[in-house]
Amino acid sequence: MGQRAAKRYAQAILDLAKDQKSMDTLLEQTQAIQKAIDNNSDLRSVLNSPVIQNEVKLSIVQNIFKSFDPMLIKLFETLAENERFDHLKWICQSYASMYNKYHNIQEAHVTSAIELDSKSLKALQNQIKKLTGDEAKITTEVNEELLGGFVLKLNDLQYDASISGQLNKIKRNFYN
């Protein structure tokens, strides 16, 4: 239920942002909100607490994000009225996904054994554009257990070009 409601809020924000030509600004600000929630366990606890009154939550987020777009301030007020502050993180994530879809940007995640350099990331972006026709926004993660290579996740697809993945494939073939 929560994710559906978050998507409805995000869609409303996106529609208004299109009209006001503030999509990019709202993307930056919703990402900042999401980052603040992810990186601050106290803020996360306050927003998710059923014990803390919504007026208190509203006051806190208004103070933290007071310089943000008035549309987001209005969102905070609406979340307080509807007792849905626990949805704020999901609303921000949904907005980013909808923004990317609107701008034909694919979301990709690459896990590699070592940190990828900018040349490798650019080559990967070019390959994704060639395959999908869309730009790619790539997030990266390092996992030394891969031994070498990488694992690319793009929407519902996963491409495993890691050494550990190849070894596991050989192992499975050997036992079958």
C-alpha positions in Angstrom: 0.0 0.0 0.0 2.8 2.5 0.9 4.6 2.2 -2.4 1.4 2.8 -4.4 0.7 5.9 -2.3 4.2 7.1 -2.7 4.0 6.8 -6.5 0.8 8.8 -6.5 2.4 11.6 -4.5 5.5 11.5 -6.8 3.4 11.6 -9.9 1.6 14.7 -8.6 4.9 16.4 -7.9 6.2 15.5 -11.3 3.1 16.8 -13.1 3.4 20.1 -11.2 7.1 20.3 -11.8 6.6 19.9 -15.5 4.1 22.8 -15.5 6.5 25.0 -13.4 9.6 23.9 -15.4 11.3 22.9 -12.1 11.8 19.1 -12.8 15.6 19.3 -12.5 15.6 21.4 -9.3 13.1 19.0 -7.7 15.2 16.0 -8.7 18.2 17.5 -6.9 16.1 18.4 -3.9 14.3 15.0 -3.6 17.7 13.3 -3.9 19.0 15.4 -1.1 16.0 14.5 1.0 16.5 10.8 0.3 20.2 11.1 1.1 19.5 12.9 4.4 17.0 10.1 5.4 19.4 7.4 4.4 22.4 8.9 6.2 20.7 10.1 9.3 19.2 7.4 11.5 17.7 10.0 13.9 15.8 11.7 11.1 14.7 8.3 9.7 13.5 7.2 13.2 11.5 10.5 13.7 9.8 10.2 10.3 8.9 6.6 10.9 7.8 6.9 14.5 4.1 6.4 15.2 4.7 8.0 18.6 5.9 11.4 17.4 3.2 13.7 16.3 3.0 14.8 12.7 3.2 18.5 13.7 6.6 17.8 15.3 7.7 15.9 12.2 6.5 18.8 10.0 8.4 21.3 12.0 11.6 19.2 11.8 11.5 18.7 8.0 10.5 22.4 7.5 13.6 23.5 9.5 16.0 21.1 7.8 14.7 21.8 4.2 13.5 25.4 4.6 15.3 26.6 1.5 13.7 23.9 -0.7 11.1 24.5 -3.4 7.7 25.6 -2.1 6.2 22.6 -3.8 8.2 20.3 -1.4 7.2 22.4 1.6 3.6 21.9 0.5 4.3 18.1 0.2 5.5 18.1 3.8 2.3 19.8 4.9 0.2 17.3 3.0 2.1 14.3 4.5 1.5 15.8 8.0 -2.2 16.1 7.3 -2.4 12.6 6.0 -0.1 11.1 8.5 2.2 9.7 5.9 5.7 11.0 6.7 7.0 7.4 6.6 6.4 7.6 2.8 8.8 10.5 2.2 11.8 8.4 1.2 9.7 6.3 -1.2 8.2 9.4 -2.7 11.6 10.8 -3.4 12.7 7.5 -4.9 9.6 7.3 -7.1 10.1 10.9 -8.3 13.7 10.0 -9.4 12.4 6.9 -11.2 9.6 8.8 -12.9 12.0 11.7 -13.8 14.4 9.2 -15.4 11.6 7.5 -17.4 10.3 10.8 -18.6 13.8 11.7 -19.8 14.6 8.3 -21.3 17.3 7.5 -18.8 17.9 3.9 -17.9 18.9 3.1 -14.3 21.8 0.7 -14.2 23.8 -0.8 -11.3 27.3 -2.2 -11.7 29.1 -4.3 -9.1 32.7 -4.8 -9.8 35.8 -6.3 -8.1 37.6 -2.9 -8.2 36.5 0.7 -8.6 35.7 1.4 -12.2 37.5 4.4 -13.8 35.6 7.0 -15.8 36.7 5.5 -19.2 35.2 2.1 -18.2 32.0 3.8 -17.0 31.7 5.8 -20.3 32.2 2.6 -22.4 29.5 0.9 -20.3 27.2 3.9 -20.8 27.8 3.8 -24.6 27.1 0.1 -24.7 23.8 0.6 -22.8 22.8 3.4 -25.1 23.6 1.2 -28.1 21.4 -1.7 -26.7 18.5 0.3 -25.4 18.6 3.6 -27.2 18.5 5.4 -23.9 21.0 7.2 -21.7 22.2 5.4 -18.6 22.5 6.6 -15.1 24.9 4.2 -13.5 25.5 3.5 -9.8 28.5 1.5 -8.8 29.5 -0.8 -6.0 32.7 -2.6 -5.2 32.6 -6.3 -4.2 36.0 -7.9 -4.0 34.4 -11.4 -3.8 33.8 -11.1 -7.6 37.5 -11.6 -8.0 37.4 -9.7 -11.3 35.0 -8.5 -14.0 31.6 -7.0 -13.1 27.8 -7.7 -12.8 25.5 -5.3 -14.5 21.8 -4.9 -13.5 19.7 -3.0 -15.9 16.0 -3.0 -15.1 15.0 -6.7 -14.9 18.1 -7.9 -16.7 21.4 -9.0 -15.1 24.6 -9.7 -17.0 27.3 -11.5 -15.0 30.8 -11.0 -16.5 32.5 -11.7 -13.2 35.2 -14.3 -12.6 33.4 -15.7 -9.6 30.2 -16.0 -11.8 32.2 -17.8 -14.5 33.7 -20.2 -11.9 30.3 -20.9 -10.5 29.0 -21.7 -14.0 31.8 -24.1 -14.6 31.2 -25.7 -11.2 27.5 -26.2 -12.0 28.3 -27.7 -15.4 30.9 -30.0 -13.8 28.4 -31.4 -11.3 25.6 -31.8 -13.9 
